[in-house]
Amino acid sequence: MRVNMYPNPRFSPDSASTGAWGIDYANDMPGDGTLRPSHSQGFDELHVPELNPGAEYVFSVRSENGRGSVILVIGERYSSRTVPDGNGMIVLRLTAPATGSQKKNRVVFSNQGVYSQPQLELASTYDAALGGGYPRFFSGDTMPLG
């Protein structure tokens, strides 16, 4: 069963909008299901929860304007900086470290993109869903909450 662990899958300004460093990014969430980073540092860093040590995860998000880039950070591990593919999708894989702190887990969204439909899940469920023909994303109304 696919479970989206991303804390704010609709990018709602009334939901989880605080980054790993305590910055509130609610103003970059206009309430239409998108994130539009606008901060002067060139990116938004949104917090993600602590994950199972040693497990592999996939983070995926749609770039509505076909631009931008994303980095996933779990503990002290950083994914590569990834740009949208020809369909506007950004997909990152990263294994959570077996030891150490995960207090600053985050996804870093560059300010060139307009992002929607964030999905953080175990790589095993992501791979099974793609291999089995299931949709890449849940709709906002049918997404499992936990």
C-alpha positions in Angstrom: 0.0 0.0 0.0 1.4 3.4 -1.0 1.6 5.9 1.9 2.6 9.5 1.3 4.8 10.6 4.2 5.1 14.2 2.9 3.6 16.3 5.7 1.8 18.8 3.4 0.9 17.0 0.1 -1.4 19.8 -1.1 1.0 22.6 -0.2 -1.7 24.2 1.9 -0.7 27.4 3.6 -2.7 26.3 6.6 -0.8 23.0 7.0 2.9 22.1 7.5 4.8 25.1 6.1 7.8 25.5 8.4 11.2 24.6 7.1 13.9 22.7 8.9 15.5 26.0 10.0 12.3 27.4 11.5 11.4 29.6 8.5 7.7 29.7 7.7 7.1 29.3 3.9 3.3 29.7 4.0 3.4 32.8 1.8 4.9 30.7 -0.9 1.8 28.4 -0.9 -1.0 30.4 -2.6 -3.6 27.8 -1.7 -4.0 26.4 -5.2 -2.0 23.2 -4.5 1.4 24.7 -5.6 4.6 25.8 -3.9 6.2 28.9 -5.5 9.5 29.5 -3.8 10.3 33.2 -3.6 12.9 33.7 -0.8 16.0 35.7 -1.5 18.3 32.8 -0.8 16.9 31.2 -4.0 15.1 28.2 -2.5 12.6 26.9 0.1 13.7 24.2 2.5 10.6 22.3 3.7 10.9 19.9 6.6 10.1 16.2 6.2 9.6 13.8 9.1 12.1 11.4 10.6 12.3 8.2 8.5 13.2 4.6 9.1 17.0 4.2 9.4 18.5 2.2 6.5 15.3 2.4 4.4 15.3 3.7 0.8 12.9 6.5 -0.1 11.6 8.1 -3.2 10.5 11.8 -3.3 8.7 12.9 -6.4 7.1 16.2 -7.3 5.6 17.8 -10.4 7.2 21.0 -11.8 4.2 22.8 -13.2 6.3 25.2 -15.3 8.9 22.6 -16.3 11.7 24.4 -14.4 13.4 24.4 -11.1 15.4 21.7 -9.2 15.0 19.7 -6.0 17.4 18.1 -3.5 16.3 15.6 -0.8 18.3 15.7 2.5 17.9 12.9 5.1 20.2 13.2 8.1 23.6 14.1 6.6 22.9 12.6 3.2 22.1 14.7 0.2 20.6 13.5 -3.0 21.8 14.8 -6.3 20.2 18.1 -7.5 17.5 16.9 -10.0 15.7 18.9 -12.6 12.3 18.0 -14.3 12.2 15.3 -16.9 10.4 15.9 -20.2 7.1 15.3 -18.5 7.7 17.9 -15.7 8.5 15.2 -13.1 11.3 15.3 -10.6 12.1 12.0 -8.9 14.8 11.5 -6.2 16.0 8.4 -4.3 17.9 8.4 -1.1 18.6 5.9 1.7 18.1 7.1 5.3 21.4 6.7 7.3 21.4 3.9 9.7 22.6 6.2 12.6 22.7 9.8 13.4 20.2 12.7 13.7 17.4 13.3 11.3 16.2 16.5 12.9 16.9 18.6 9.8 15.4 16.3 7.1 14.2 18.5 4.3 13.4 18.9 0.6 15.1 21.9 -1.0 13.0 23.5 -3.8 14.7 26.1 -6.1 12.9 29.3 -6.8 12.7 28.8 -10.5 10.0 26.1 -10.2 6.3 26.0 -9.5 5.8 22.6 -7.7 2.8 20.4 -7.0 1.9 16.9 -5.9 4.8 16.1 -3.6 5.1 12.4 -2.7 7.5 10.9 -0.2 7.3 7.1 0.1 9.2 3.9 0.5 11.1 3.0 -2.6 9.6 -0.5 -2.5 6.0 0.8 -2.8 7.0 3.4 -5.4 8.7 0.7 -7.5 5.8 -1.8 -7.1 3.2 0.9 -8.1 5.1 1.9 -11.2 5.7 -1.8 -12.2 2.1 -2.6 -11.6 0.6 0.2 -13.6 -0.8 2.2 -10.7 -0.9 6.0 -10.9 2.3 7.9 -10.0 0.4 10.3 -7.7 -2.7 10.1 -5.6 -5.3 12.7 -6.1 -5.7 15.1 -3.2 -9.0 13.4 -2.2 -7.8 9.8 -2.3 -4.3 10.1 -0.9 -3.8 7.9 2.2 -3.0 9.9 5.2 -0.9 7.4 7.1 
